[in-house]
Amino acid sequence: MVAHRRTAALSGAACLLVTGLLGGGAGVSSAAPEPAAPAAAATVVPLQTTGPADKRFNLVLLGDGYTAGQLPEFREDVDKHLKVLWSVEPFASYRSYINVWAVESPSAESGVDCDPALDAPRRDTPLGMGFWGGCDAGSVQRLLTVDSGAAGALADLVPGATAANRQIVALANSDTYGGAGGTYATASGGNALSALITPHEIGHSLGGLQDEYDYYGRGVPGGAHPGGEPDSAHHSVLTERQMRERRAKWWRWLGERSESGGVIGRHEGGLYSTRGVWRPSKHSIMKTLGYPFDQVGREVMVRAIAARVNLVQGHTPASAPIGADRTVWVETLHPIGGELDVVWRLDGRPLRSVAGARTVDLRRLDVPPGRHTLTATVSDPTPFVRDPAVRGTAALTRTVSWTVDTSVVTRPGPVAPAFTGHTATGTPVGARSVVYADTSHPADRTLAVQWRLDGRPVANPGNDRDLDLSSLRLRPGTAHTLTARIAGTGHVLRWTVDATPAVAAYRLSEPLRTVRRPGRPVEYVYDGPFTMGLTAHDDQDGYVVNQFRVDGDGWYTYYGWPTDADAPYRFTPGGTVIDGLVYGKLGTPRAVPWDDATPEYGTHTVEYRTVDAAGNTGPARKFLVTLVPPARS
């Protein structure tokens, strides 16, 4: 049997987009054996429910090679993968658009095929997952495929989730590094870097993003780009001047500090070529696991997520004319990262008195006699999107139109006040979240929602269905109680607001000396390699993500060490090469052996922080490291 939770060295590139390798859907095995376990033996477990499945983007997590006794390990792997995913934008801001389901299908045997080598035994598993592209001697170890028919059959067990509104992620019971992206995404469940493979592969599968590697085989430079402007949104052969002149590719982001470190510009290498093609950032998650999406990739992913849902979740029926003696309403989605805009117009003129409202009482508008056109345009003002063409798509802008006829008399039926949807109350919400509470919709009156924090009223004009907690600037240290009440009724919702981020701590290997000066962070002096371990403590349940950055570069998710999740991260003057990739160079990072390995002696600033299960990002704390050349003998 393959030993589970073994330590395995990295193999191959960080991932492969299988469409380019096999000429078919990514993650799909070239052979399609019958599932080893029938779908009837599987159990669907809802992990996050933000709304009806047919109105949400559904993330379906499958496990393969986990026996019945190992299902707790599958759940642990899923929890870590999700917590890391929620720490990465835009998933953090649009988590409320997503339902998450785990489909548990016990395996007859532990492990997956050809793990870690081609001569490893085949396993009797429901999804037929295997390394080496499904045990293909012409493939590479890291290519982890899944039987598409079996995966689709298990995902079909999730009611309301269809191929059009879901993303399948299949996790293999393995600590060997591997994954694939395309129609389906795959990742090993327990490798140190596994939880970072998942958002990278979803970048392929959901967003159509390409690899930004400048190599195909690890340790081998990729050569020159064959020529021509790539279709990829984040690769180009154009100069920055040409981008601006032609208003092409990522020209709107040029010169801005990259979310993944450095500046958005023109960085050579990508699409498996070392020369002749350029990417926006020195490193992003599509180049180096651990960094976030840069602005260019993030914009693509916002559109991809939002395209799987409808910003307008419901509205006053519009199939027939309505009277001017009633209320009209729209229900919208509710991003965690910000409120949607609603603009009402009557015969094309904006109704500024009701800006942002989700319900409009036409009786207060003095609608002139006759027929009129009323519209409500719902849009997402996210700063993550700059392209007007993207902002104008149905993913980010929707309009509902009604004919208002003043001769129509409304005979409203009885509609009791009630909350019809709201942010989940069973777990704490973060101090920078948008919390929402939707109500029923009587035609003869508007139901107002009143918000209180720790018993004190909170002003929330305009759109009273959403409350942006970030505007309250809650101080950490204590939990808060948030309530929403339908005015004049006893209908009340309560949330615990977790305003206290997790606390991170670091542990370094023994330095040559420690320097403490007033008003300056503690400084550690080394003349060679040193290690850093990061831990976190939180007063709430849930996996906590640790992050660090060096000299103000991009925030990097801490995972231990590539070959051992329990080992500390290791910094060296030139970095450590592991299976063709480079880790832990102090100063300017290296990704591949041919990157500049010149040691950067001197003093460096290391910052560290946490992202907890509620989405709180802790304050960055820092220490200094001075690297001195080793003494000559």
ABEGO torsion letter per residue (X at the ends): XBBBGBBBBBBEBABBBAAAAAGBBBGBBABBBBBABBAAABBBBBABBAEBAAABBBBBBBBBGBBAAAAAAAAAAAAAAAAAAAABOAAAAAAAABBBBBBBBBBABBEBBGOABAABBBBBBAAGBBBGGGGBAABBAABBBBBAAAAAAAAAABBGBBAAABBBBBBBBBABBEEBBEABBBBBAABAAAAAAAAAAAAAAAAGBBBABABABBGBBAEBBAEEBBABAABBABBAAAAAAAGBEAAAABGBBBAAEEBBBBBBEEGGBABGBBBABABBAAABBGBBBBAAAAAAAAAAAAAABBABABBBBAABBBBAABBBBBBBBBBAAEBBBBBBBBGGBBBAAABGBABBBAAAAGBBBEBBBBBBBBBBABAABABAAAAABAAABBBBBBBBBAABBBBBBBBBBBBABBBBAABBBBAABBBBBBBBBBAABBBBBBBBBGGBBBBBBEBAABBBAAAAGBBBGBBBBBBBBBBGBABBBBBBBBABBBBBBBBBBBBABBBBBBGBBBBBBBABBBBBBBBBBBABBEBBBBBBBBGGBBBBBBAEBAABAABBBBBBAAEBBBGGBBBGBBEBBBABAABBABBBBEBBBBBBBBBBAAGBBBBBBBBBBBBBBBBBX
